[in-house]
């Protein structure tokens, strides 16, 4: 996985290959902290791995607001307010699920 974050004044890059690299979460932490921003995670199939990796970075409370693992359909509808009709589809579009999750209250 390769992540590039760019704005007018700076560029950050992290590349993840092989088993596990901590470059990605350290880069995310650096960018968010420098910009005074925070992030929250709504996870399903990752089972909380994204939240775990972000909170492994020292000082994560400065940039990580929290996370929710909503694995079952009932958790997705109750916690993340995902439309039940979307979950009933045999293969709901990941993009459509993401758009619903991005609107979820955290």
Buried (B, 14 or more C-beta within 10 A) or exposed (E): EEBEBEEEEEEBEBEBEEEEBEEBBBBBBBBBBEEEEBBEBBBBEBEBEBBBBBBEBEEBEEBBEEBBBBEEEEBBBEBBEBBEEBBEEEEBEEEEBEEBBEEBEB
